[in-house]
């Protein structure tokens, strides 16, 4: 039995898998993403108000029969007061871990939390449908980015003056993109 790698680790997704992830995230439903025994990416949607049982039995909502370290009834994932939680009330022999911390009862899930049950890693993803618009409104339109301003020939920000840096003792030093400051020589140094 080998450990199943992080399904969303660096360079883990093929282009088609990435497209399906983006499409699933765009719908706004919470997801559990994992790789099955064959290494195929699996996306499990969590319906609002649902309760998902994770275990080795085929009757489990999320059956991980290939993982010998997963108990028959290992853990549950459910929505509680509009927050998603994982619960392991001692149902499992090997324990349930969220971001390498053992779950002793209930644990609130956040976007991109890693759940480990047995040797299988599941990633919880939840970006509400309005999250992208909120991020755009917070950051501002793309045409206001510093890179775009630089490409369009806008003047770089003005230089700043630093009077309290280490070794300056009240002397002025001008720093900025056009002039590099020379550090004053310390007494006794050649």
Secondary structure, 3 states (H helix, E strand, C coil): CCCCCCCCCCCCCCHHHHHHHHHHHHCCCEEEEEECCCCCEEEEEECCCCEEEEECCCCCCEECCCCCCCCCCCEEEEEECCEEEEECCCCCCCCEEECCEECCCEEECCCCEEEEECCEEEEEECCCCCHHHHHHHHHCCHHHCHHHHHHCCCCCCCCEEECCCCCCCCCCEEECCCCCCCCCCCCCCC
